[in-house]
Amino acid sequence: MTSTVRTQVAIVGAGPAGLILSHLLAQSGIESVILDRRSREEIESTIRAGILEQDTVDLLASIPGSRAHTVGSRHDGIELRFDGVGHRIDFAGLVSRSVWLYPQHEALKDLLAARLAAGQDIRFRATAHAVEDIDSERPRIVARDDAGAELDVEADFVVGADGSRSVVRSALSGSHAGYFREYPFGWFGILTEAPPSADELIYSNSPDGFALISQRSETVQRMYFQCDPHMDADSMNDQQIWETLDRRVPGVELKKGPIFQKGVVPFRSFVARDLQRGRIAIVGDAAHTVPPTGAKGMNLAVADVVVLARALEALLGRSDSGPIDSFADEARKRIWKAQHFSWWMTSMLHQIPDASEYDRLRQLGELRSVVDSEHGRAYLAEAYTGWPMDLGAAIGSAAPASSAADLLTRRAS
Ligand SMILES: Cc1cc2nc3c(=O)[nH]c(=O)nc-3n(C[C@H](O)[C@H](O)[C@H](O)COP(=O)(O)OP(=O)(O)OC[C@H]3O[C@@H](n4cnc5c(N)ncnc54)[C@H](O)[C@@H]3O)c2cc1C
C-alpha cells in the first residue's frame, strides 16, 4: 500500500534547516510537509551545536515560545590562548556584535513545539529513499515509515535538509559530487558535571594539541580536545581525559567533575557541487559541512534557508523564478566565506601530526599577528559573530535585542 500526500514544499529533515524553513514558508502562506527518519525524542536529545550567531538567535527568538534569550546566554568575546597566555577577543568592543550559547537540541525542542502548535505536518520515523521526477514541475519523494508502509510526497518543490548523508543531494548530482577536505584529526568531546571553568569559551593552542573549554550551564560543561579521528572514545578513562585537558590548557585551573558523555567527532570540509536543479534544492549539512572549530554549521544552515525561503516565496507566491535561479550563487558567497573561516581557525589552532618546528613557530606567529592587531582581532570577531543575514521580513517587528550594542541602545532609548 502506498499513500500519497500532496503539498507545495516537501522537506526532508526536521533538523534546524528543515524546521526553520517550514516556519519561514508558513509566514508567507506556503504549505509544507516535513519527513524525518528519527522520532521526535531522538531529534530532541541529540547533542551537537552550541554557539549561535547573533542573527541566528534573533531569528530563533522571533519564533513564538523560543527560550533562546532565557535559557541561552550571551557571550561578548572568547579567549585565544597560546604560549600559556590568554588573549581576549572582545566581540562587543570590536564589531558591536555577540554570539549566544544555546544548545542545538534546546533550539530544536522550541522549534518542534512551535511548528506542531501551528499545525505543521511533520512525519516522524519516515525515511526518504529516493526523489523521483526530478526534472518535472512536480518532483516526488519516495519514503517508507517505520512499519514499512510506502509514502509518496508530491510537491511543487523538494528541499533536502537531510544532513551530511543526504538522499536528496544524491538525487541532485550524486553523493560525492563536490569539493572535499579531510583533516588528520578530530575532536574528543566530553560533558562533565562541574561548574564553569571560565566565563567565556577558551580556544587553546598548545604544543600537545588543541583544546576548547566551553560552557553549557551552571552545573554542566562541554570540553573538547584534538585527537586521532579514528580513536575509540572508551579507550581513555576520566583521569587520562583530565590530564590531557590540563596539559592542553596550561595556566587555567579546570573545574572537574564526573564525565557522563564522551565521543569522537571526525573533521571534514565539504561543499556540494550543485545546490539546486529545477525544483529541487539542498540546504544546511546536506549542502556543506565544516569542522566545528568556527562554530558555523548550524548558522550556515539558517543562512541558507533565509535565502531559499525568499526564493520559494517568489517562485510559488508570485511565479517569479529569478530568485530561485540565483539561489545557489547567492548561498555560495556565504558558504565559501564560512568554509574559509572554519578552515583558518582549525589550521591556526590545531597541531598537524607531522608538523616541523618551523610549522609550529610559524603558527605562533600567525596567532600573534591576530591578537596583536586590532584589524586581526576584528576579522575574527566579525566572522565568528556572523556576517549579517538580511533577515528583514523573516523576523518583522519581533526582532529582539541580542547584541551588547542593541541592549545598550534599547536601554538608552
Ligand atoms: C560536536 C559538534 C559541535 C557543533 N557545534 C556547532 C556550533 O557551535 N555552531 C554551529 O553553528 N554548528 C555546530 N555544529 C554543526 C551543526 O550541529 C550542524 O551543522 C547542524 O545540525 C546542521 O543542521 P541541518 O538541519 O542542516 O542538518 P541535521 O541537523 O543533520 O538534520 C538533518 C535531519 O534529517 C534527517 N534525515 C537524514 N536523512 C534522512 C532521510 N533519508 N529521510 C528522512 N530524514 C532524514 C535526520 O534524522 C536529521 O533530523 C556542531 C556539530 C557537531 C557534531
The ligand as a Gaussian input file, in Angstrom:
#p B3LYP/6-31G(d) Opt

LIG

0 1
 C       30.280000      18.329000      18.093000
 C       29.603000      19.323000      17.199000
 C       29.588000      20.665000      17.572000
 C       28.990000      21.600000      16.749000
 N       28.976000      22.913000      17.136000
 C       28.380000      23.833000      16.355000
 C       28.281000      25.200000      16.797000
 O       28.743000      25.558000      17.888000
 N       27.642000      26.093000      15.983000
 C       27.102000      25.710000      14.776000
 O       26.529000      26.562000      14.084000
 N       27.140000      24.428000      14.347000
 C       27.766000      23.476000      15.105000
 N       27.757000      22.172000      14.706000
 C       27.137000      21.787000      13.410000
 C       25.602000      21.643000      13.496000
 O       25.253000      20.736000      14.503000
 C       25.055000      21.169000      12.119000
 O       25.640000      21.966000      11.130000
 C       23.520000      21.283000      12.048000
 O       22.913000      20.236000      12.776000
 C       23.031000      21.214000      10.581000
 O       21.634000      21.257000      10.578000
 P       20.794000      20.578000       9.383000
 O       19.365000      20.873000       9.687000
 O       21.350000      21.001000       8.086000
 O       21.111000      19.017000       9.490000
 P       20.849000      17.981000      10.667000
 O       20.861000      18.665000      11.991000
 O       21.822000      16.874000      10.450000
 O       19.371000      17.456000      10.405000
 C       19.079000      16.562000       9.348000
 C       17.823000      15.773000       9.679000
 O       17.487000      14.988000       8.544000
 C       17.066000      13.696000       8.964000
 N       17.324000      12.774000       7.862000
 C       18.518000      12.383000       7.347000
 N       18.349000      11.546000       6.318000
 C       17.016000      11.364000       6.176000
 C       16.210000      10.610000       5.280000
 N       16.756000       9.861000       4.306000
 N       14.874000      10.653000       5.418000
 C       14.299000      11.389000       6.386000
 N       15.021000      12.147000       7.264000
 C       16.352000      12.144000       7.149000
 C       17.900000      13.427000      10.218000
 O       17.269000      12.472000      11.058000
 C       18.000000      14.819000      10.847000
 O       16.987000      15.041000      11.817000
 C       28.364000      21.192000      15.520000
 C       28.348000      19.843000      15.161000
 C       28.965000      18.914000      15.979000
 C       28.934000      17.468000      15.574000

